[in-house]
Amino acid sequence: MAFVEIRQLNVLHWLGQHVVGTEPVAAARQGALVVDTCQRRVVIVDSREAREALSADFPADGGLQAFEGHEAYAFLLRFACGLESRLTGETEIFGQVKQAWSDFSRAPSALAQALSPWMQRLFQDAKEVRALFLSGMGSASYGSQVRRLLGEPAAGATTLLVGAGQLAESIAPWLEGGELQIWNRTNGRALELARELVKRPGTRQVSVIAGADAEIAAWSRARDVVVCIPLDPVRDPARIAAWNARTDRGGRLIHLGLSAAGAQSPWRAVPELLDLGTLFDLLRTQTEQRRRAVERARRGCAEKALLRALGPSTSAAHGWEDLAAFATLSG
């Protein structure tokens, strides 16, 4: 496959609930690059025909967007910079995009070879945009927000992390205090996460809870609990009962699987509960400086995409007149 020109770049973006739990789309079978996060699925191909063929494979719920040419590159740049995330400017997404590309390019294919130059430019441009516009706006990650919600850890306090998927992986390194206990429906995933955490210098003690009964018992002993799995009407009543039965009434319960859609959930009766909405509310307290930084970063992504469309290297000294002329022609 020949080198992909920017006009050939095509992107599908599906925004829905529990993306990682959905069935793989035909994109995986046809060799397209797929990036899944907890909020969205992004598919990258090299033609409009491939994009249109794949669009029928997405779930009916959620919103489906299509981008082509320099607009596709601009979207990918915003995506990699965390500007498309609900937690605007979050940092974990960059690593997820890099991991998806690493997994895809590990199996040689014509599309991987053709996309490689653009993916390398994407990573370069994303780092530059973040350095120029987002580096001074403070930490923007799910882990940093969870740590703020938990407050100062009590000495020797135990934290229970329920789940070991992408969201839990991003939050676990931010959890401080005494022992960190991890439970996951698939015990192997919890063990993998624990092994990664103990490699970090200065990490707290980490242990894995095995079995459904042991998980419920851990709820009654933990001071803080962070839930990174969806609502479970079968097991949730036992979890709530164990939490309410604790002798130590301090601590926080943060349920990131609970959003506004769970307004009738029995979790709402738990007084110590903080949910995904609480986490996003933290963003509303950010300063005007943060808002301006995000807007500048968005413009920076658009300008980078236009410069890439003018030539393969942004080292060329394109001026604002060039950008304005290109924008007029492409409109």
C-alpha positions in Angstrom: 0.0 0.0 0.0 1.3 3.4 -0.9 1.8 6.3 1.5 -1.5 7.7 2.7 -2.1 11.3 1.9 -3.9 13.4 4.4 -6.9 13.7 2.1 -7.3 9.9 2.3 -7.5 9.8 6.1 -10.9 8.8 7.3 -12.2 8.4 10.9 -15.3 7.1 12.5 -16.1 8.2 16.0 -18.7 6.4 18.1 -19.6 7.9 21.5 -21.6 5.4 23.6 -21.8 3.7 27.0 -19.5 0.8 28.0 -17.6 0.9 24.7 -15.0 -1.6 25.8 -17.7 -4.2 26.6 -19.3 -4.1 23.2 -18.6 -6.7 20.5 -15.7 -5.9 18.2 -16.8 -4.2 15.0 -15.9 -5.6 11.5 -13.1 -3.0 11.5 -11.0 -5.4 13.5 -11.7 -8.2 10.9 -10.9 -5.8 8.0 -7.6 -4.6 9.5 -8.7 -1.1 10.4 -7.1 0.7 13.4 -9.5 0.6 16.3 -9.0 2.6 19.5 -11.5 1.7 22.3 -11.8 3.7 25.6 -14.5 3.7 28.3 -16.4 6.4 26.5 -15.9 6.0 22.8 -14.6 3.9 19.8 -12.5 5.5 17.1 -11.7 3.7 13.8 -9.1 4.9 11.4 -9.0 3.8 7.7 -7.5 5.1 4.5 -10.5 5.7 2.3 -14.1 7.0 2.4 -15.3 3.7 0.9 -13.8 1.7 3.9 -15.2 4.2 6.3 -18.8 3.9 4.9 -18.6 0.1 4.8 -17.6 0.0 8.5 -20.2 2.6 9.7 -23.0 -0.1 9.4 -21.2 -2.2 12.0 -21.5 0.3 14.9 -24.2 -0.1 17.5 -27.4 1.9 16.9 -27.2 3.8 20.2 -24.8 6.6 20.8 -23.7 9.2 18.3 -21.6 8.3 15.2 -19.4 11.0 13.5 -17.3 10.8 10.4 -14.3 12.8 9.5 -12.2 13.0 6.3 -8.9 14.6 5.3 -7.4 17.3 7.4 -10.5 17.4 9.6 -9.9 13.7 10.4 -6.4 14.5 11.4 -7.6 17.5 13.5 -10.1 15.2 15.3 -7.4 12.6 16.0 -5.1 15.3 17.4 -7.9 16.6 19.7 -8.6 13.0 20.7 -5.0 12.3 21.6 -4.7 15.5 23.5 -7.7 14.6 25.7 -9.8 17.5 24.2 -12.6 15.2 23.1 -12.9 13.6 26.6 -15.5 14.5 29.1 -12.6 15.2 31.5 -11.2 17.8 29.2 -7.4 17.7 28.8 -7.1 14.3 30.5 -3.7 12.6 30.0 -4.5 8.9 30.0 -5.9 8.9 26.5 -2.6 9.6 24.9 -1.2 6.4 26.3 -4.3 4.5 25.2 -3.9 5.7 21.6 -0.2 4.8 21.6 -1.0 1.3 23.0 -3.7 0.7 20.3 -1.3 1.7 17.6 1.5 -0.5 19.1 -0.8 -3.5 19.1 -2.1 -2.8 15.6 1.4 -2.2 14.1 2.9 -5.3 15.7 1.1 -7.4 13.2 2.5 -6.3 9.8 -0.2 -5.1 7.4 -0.4 -2.8 4.4 -2.5 -0.3 6.4 -0.2 -0.2 9.3 2.7 0.6 7.0 0.7 3.3 5.2 -0.5 4.9 8.5 2.8 4.8 10.3 4.1 8.2 9.2 0.8 9.9 10.2 0.7 8.2 13.5 4.2 9.3 14.3 3.3 12.9 13.3 0.2 12.6 15.5 2.2 11.7 18.5 4.7 14.5 17.8 2.0 17.1 17.3 0.0 16.0 20.4 3.1 16.4 22.6 3.7 19.8 21.1 0.1 21.0 21.6 0.1 19.8 25.2 3.4 21.4 25.9 2.4 24.7 24.3 -1.2 25.0 25.6 -2.0 22.5 28.3 1.1 22.0 30.5 0.2 24.8 32.9 -3.5 23.9 33.5 -2.9 21.4 36.3 -3.3 17.7 36.4 -6.3 16.4 34.3 -6.7 12.7 34.8 -9.3 10.5 36.3 -6.8 9.4 38.9 -6.0 12.9 40.0 -9.7 13.8 40.3 -10.4 10.6 42.4 -7.5 11.5 44.7 -8.9 15.0 45.3 -12.3 13.5 46.1 -10.8 11.0 48.6 -8.9 13.8 50.3 -5.9 13.1 52.6 -5.6 9.4 53.2 -5.8 8.2 56.8 -2.7 6.5 58.1 -2.8 2.8 57.4 -6.3 2.9 55.9 -7.3 0.2 53.4 -8.7 1.1 50.0 -10.7 -1.3 47.9 -10.5 -0.9 44.1 -13.4 -2.8 42.4 -12.4 -3.5 38.8 -9.2 -3.9 36.9 -10.0 -2.6 33.4 -8.6 0.6 31.7 -10.3 3.0 34.1 -9.0 1.1 37.2 -5.5 0.9 35.7 -5.5 4.7 35.3 -6.7 5.4 38.8 -4.8 2.8 40.8 -1.4 4.6 40.8 -3.1 7.7 42.3 -4.5 5.9 45.3 -2.5 6.6 48.4 -2.5 5.5 52.1 -2.3 2.0 53.5 -3.0 -1.3 51.7 -4.7 -1.3 48.3 -6.9 -4.3 47.7 -8.1 -5.1 44.2 -11.0 -7.2 43.2 -12.1 -8.0 39.6 -14.5 -10.6 38.2 -11.6 -12.0 36.2 -8.9 -12.6 38.9 -6.1 -12.7 36.3 -6.7 -9.1 35.4 -6.5 -8.1 39.0 -3.2 -10.0 39.4 -1.8 -8.3 36.3 -2.7 -4.8 37.7 -1.2 -5.7 41.1 2.0 -6.8 39.5 2.3 -3.6 37.5 1.7 -1.5 40.6 4.3 -3.1 42.8 6.9 -2.3 40.2 6.5 1.4 40.9 8.9 2.9 43.5 7.2 3.8 46.8 3.9 2.0 45.9 1.7 1.1 48.9 1.1 -2.5 49.8 -1.1 -4.2 47.1 -3.1 -7.4 47.4 -5.7 -9.1 45.3 -9.1 -10.3 46.6 -10.2 -13.6 45.0 -13.8 -14.7 45.0 -17.2 -13.1 45.3 -17.6 -13.7 49.1 -14.2 -12.3 49.8 -15.1 -9.2 47.8 -18.2 -8.5 49.9 -16.2 -9.0 53.1 -13.6 -6.5 51.9 -16.3 -3.9 51.5 -17.0 -4.1 55.2 -13.4 -3.6 56.1 -12.2 -0.9 53.7 -12.2 2.7 54.7 -12.4 3.9 51.0 -13.9 2.1 48.0 -13.5 3.1 44.4 -15.7 1.2 41.9 -14.7 1.1 38.3 -17.3 -1.3 36.9 -20.9 -0.9 35.7 -23.9 -1.2 37.9 -24.7 -4.8 38.9 -28.3 -5.3 40.1 -27.5 -8.9 41.3 -24.4 -8.1 43.5 -24.9 -4.5 44.3 -27.4 -5.0 47.2 -24.8 -7.1 49.0 -22.1 -4.5 48.4 -24.3 -1.7 49.8 -25.2 -3.8 52.9 -21.6 -4.5 53.6 -20.6 -0.9 53.2 -23.4 0.2 55.5 -22.4 -2.4 58.1 -18.9 -1.0 58.6 -17.9 0.0 62.2 -15.7 2.8 60.9 -18.1 5.3 59.4 -15.3 7.5 57.9 -14.0 7.2 54.4 -15.5 7.7 50.9 -17.2 5.6 48.4 -16.7 6.7 44.7 -18.7 4.8 42.1 -17.5 5.6 38.6 -20.0 3.2 37.1 -22.8 5.3 38.3 -23.9 8.4 36.3 -27.0 10.4 35.9 -28.6 7.4 34.1 -28.6 5.6 37.4 -30.9 8.1 39.1 -33.1 5.3 40.5 -30.2 3.1 41.7 -30.2 1.9 45.3 -26.7 3.4 45.5 -28.3 6.8 45.7 -29.4 6.1 49.3 -25.8 5.7 50.4 -24.9 9.0 52.2 -21.1 8.8 51.5 -21.5 8.1 47.8 -19.7 10.2 45.2 -20.3 9.3 41.5 -19.1 10.0 38.1 -21.1 13.3 38.0 -19.3 14.4 41.2 -16.0 13.9 39.4 -17.1 15.9 36.4 -18.4 18.6 38.7 -14.8 19.3 39.8 -14.1 20.6 36.3 -16.7 23.3 36.7 -14.7 24.8 39.5 -11.7 25.3 37.2 -10.6 28.9 36.4 -11.1 30.9 33.3 -7.4 30.4 32.6 -8.1 26.7 32.1 -11.0 27.3 29.7 -8.8 29.7 27.7 -6.0 27.1 27.6 -8.4 24.5 26.3 -9.7 26.8 23.6 -6.1 27.7 22.5 -5.3 24.0 22.4 -8.3 23.3 20.1 -7.2 26.1 17.8 -3.7 24.7 17.9 -5.0 21.3 16.8 -6.9 22.8 13.9 -3.8 24.8 12.8 -1.6 21.8 13.0 -4.0 19.8 10.8 -4.0 22.7 8.2 -0.2 22.8 8.3 0.0 19.1 7.8 -2.3 19.4 4.8 0.0 22.0 3.3 3.0 19.7 3.4 4.4 16.6 5.1 6.5 18.6 7.6 5.4 21.4 9.9 9.0 22.6 9.9 8.2 24.6 6.7 7.5 28.2 7.5 3.9 28.5 6.5 2.4 31.8 7.5 -1.1 32.8 8.6 -1.8 33.9 5.0 -1.2 30.3 3.9 -3.5 29.0 6.6 -6.3 31.5 5.7 -5.9 30.7 1.9 -6.0 27.0 2.6 -9.1 27.3 4.8 -10.9 29.2 2.1 -10.0 26.6 -0.6 -10.9 23.7 1.6 -14.2 25.2 2.6 
